[in-house]
């Protein structure tokens, strides 16, 4: 089986059209169409169907997609092995936004210094979105919150750190406990449908805390800015929260560890695992440095 046909099929599924896939592969649209057609003839199944203006996989196409991703990853690993042991190739990484501004930058710097042959494509998203893309074979690994459900055997979890649920408040707000501060100002709430937002819901319910909600956002960095501007308080995982320039914040960690979230790497088995392991090691080094107490 020609792996170029598989690569064209995967590109069409990811891009949603022949033209977009052709641009990504630097091929003519007609060439991509012929390669997909050849793959369909070889497999004796229709793999793509038009839905509106996009091409989407059929049931057979979805079944082939995951296997195609694994096969292409194996071919990439063979290329790596043939290049005198020097890691190379593309790694498709998903990352939640808070990790993009905390854990990811120093890890990418380490990867560039140590493994310049590895091309890393980073895709932002929520933990739930990235998990779905990983399961569909669109990503090789994701830096995200541990899912609140059992993981399938096709995915491996590598814990990097725990982030304690923390109340943040404007510097001048009075109150000596989480409950007191929640009662002193409105709550700017993280999206309750997100995996981290569910921790906030659990905490408020378990402690029978009635709060006045001002906003609900699926953007924790924006919530920090709103709190620093004095608009309210927030309960967020402490991913390395810092006050915006010229502002100050109060922090009060929630002492119960069950409300902390685990952040780590979810890796698709058989999908560039050796490259994902290199990035995981770099992330782990950075996480250890950030958690280490300051010298002196």
N, C-alpha and C positions, 0 to 999 in steps of 0.2 A: 504494500500500500504506500502510495506517495505521500510523504508527510507534508509536502507543500499544499496538497489538496485539503488536508486536515487543518492546516494553518489558515487557509483561505476561508474555510467553513467557520472556524472559530472567530475570525476577524469580522465576518458578516454578522454573526450573532451578536458580537459585542458592539459593533458600530450601528447595526440596524438597517444597513443598506449596502448594495454592491458598490456604489460610488464612494461612500465613506470608507469602506473596507479597502477599496483599491487605492485610495489616497494613503491610507495607513501602511499598505504593503508596497507602495510605489509601483503599482501595476495598472494596466488598463482594466476598466470595468468588465470588458468582454472576456479578458483572461481570467478574472476572478469568477465570473459566471460559468465559464467552461470548466474550471477546476472543480467548482461545487457540483456541477452537473456530472462530471466524471466520477466524483465520489459517490453521488447518488446512484449512478449506474453500477458501480462496483458493489455497493451495499444493497442494491435492489430495494431502495426505500426512498421516499421523499423526505428530505430533511428540513426544508424551509417552506414557509407559506407566507403569502402577503397578508398583512393585517393593517388596513389603512395605507399609510405611506411607508410603512416599515416592513422588513422581513423578520419573521420570528420563527423559532424552531418548532417543528411538529413534535408529537410525542416521541417519535423515533429520533428526531434531531436532538431532543433533550437527553435521551439515553446515550447518544453518541458523543454529545458535547463533553461530559465528564471524562469519558474514556479517552477522548481525543486530547484533552488537556494533559492527562497523565502521560500519554504516549509522547506528546511534544516535549514535556518536561524531561522524560527519559532521554530523548534524543539530545536535548540541550546538555544534560549531564554527561553524555558520551562525548560531546564536543569538549566539555570542560576537562574530562579525563585525558583527552588527547593533547591538551595544551600544557604539557609538562606540569600538571598539578596546579596551575595558576587559576584561581576561580574567575569565571567570566560568565557573561550572559545577563539576561534581563530578569529582574525580580519585581513582580507586581505586588505592591504592599498597600493595604488599606490602613488608615489611622483615624482615630477620633481626634477632634479638634484640640482638646486640651493636651493630648500627647504630642501633637504637632508643634506646640510651643514650649514643651517641657522636655520630654524624653527623646523625641526624634532628632532635633538638630545636632546635639553632640554625637549621637549614634551615626548619623549620616556623615559627619566630619570624619569619624574613625573609619568608616567604610571607604571613603574616598582616599584616605591616607594609606590604608592597609590593603585594600582590594580594588584598585582603580579599574580593573576589568569588569567589575560588576556594575551594571546599569540598573538603577533603582527608580521605578516609577511609583510615586506615592499618590494615592487616591483618598481624599477626605470623605468622611461620612459618619453617621451614628453607628454605635455598636451593632444595633439590629440590622441596619442596612448592609454594613460590611460583612456581617455573618452570612447574610443571604447571598451576597456576591461571591463569598468564599465557597459556599456550598454549590453554587452554580458553576464553579470553575473559572470565574472571571478574575479572581485574585489568587495569589499563591499563599499569602499569609496576611493577617491583620493584627494591628496593635489596638486592642480594645478592652472593654470591660468583660469579665468572665460572664458568660450567659447564665441566666437564672434557671437553667434546665440541663439535663444530662446531655453530654456531647456525644455525637455519633463516633463510631470507630474510625471514620475517615478523617477526623480532625484530632490534632494533638495540642494540648494546652501547656504553655510555659509561663508560669507566674513570674512577674517582675517586681511588683510591689503592691502594698495595700495603701489605700488612700482613705484616711479617716473622714467621716462625715463631720463637717465643721460649720459652725455658725459664723458668718461674717457680718459686721455691722459698721456703720459710720463711726469714726473715732470718738465723736462727742456723745454718742448715745449712752445713756446710763442704764445699768442693769448688771448684775453679777452672775447670772445663770442663763442658760439657753432659753429656758421658759420665760424669764423676765424680759430678755431682749426680744423674744418673739411677741410678747405682749406690748412692747413699747413702740413698735413700728410695724408697718405692713410687710408682708412676706412677698418677696420677688421670687417666684417659684420656678425651679427647673421643670421642664416638660414632664408631666406625670406619667406619660406613656413610655418615656425612655427608661432604660434599665437603671440608671442612676436616680432618675426621678422617683422610681418605685421605692427606693430606700428612704427618701424623704417622706413619702406617704406612709410607709411602715412606721417610721419614727413618730410622726405626729399622731397616728392612730394608737400606737402602743402606749404613748405617754398622755393620751387624751388631751391633746393641746388644740384648742380652737384658735385659729389665726385669721387675720384679715388679709386676703390676697389682693395684691395690686396688679401684678403682671405675671404671666406665665410664658417663659421663653425656652426654646431649644437651642440656647447659645450661652454657655456658662461664662465665657469671657465677657460678653455684654452684660450679664447679670452683675459681675464684679464691678464694672464701670458704673452701673446704676446705683449700686450700694455705696460706692465711694462718693457719688454725687449727693448722697443723703436721702435717696428716695425710699429706702426701706432696708430690710435685712434679708439674708438668704441662707439656706442650708445647702452646702455644696461639698462634694469630695475635695479634699485638699490635694490638688494636683501640682502644687507649687504656686498657690495663689499669691499674687503680688498686687499692691495698690497701684493704680495709675500714677504717673508722674505728678507730683504736687499734691497728692491726696494721701490720706491715711485710713487704715482699716483696723477694726478690732477683730480678733479671732478667738473663738471659743470652741475647742474640739469636743465633739460628743464622746464621752468616755467609753460607751459600750462598743466593743469591737464588732458586734454583729451588724452594725450599720455601716461599716467600712466597705468599700468596693475593692475588688481585686482587678488589677490591670496587668495584662500580659499579652503574649503572642499566641494567636491561634494559627496553626500551620496545617495546610492541607497535605495529607500523606501522599507521597509520590509526586508532589509538585515542587520541584526545585528545593527540596528539603535541605540540601547542603548549603545553598545560598541563604536560605531562611535562617539556618543555624548560625551563620556568620553574623547576620544582622541581630539576631536574638542575643548573642554574646556581647555585641557592641551596646545594645540597649541595656543589658544587665549591668555592664560596667558603669554606664551613665547613671542608672538608678541607684547603684551603691554609692556613687560619689555625691549625689544629691541628698541622700539620706544620712551621710556621714556628718558628725558634728563638726562645726568650724574649728580650726586649729587654735590652740591656746585656751 
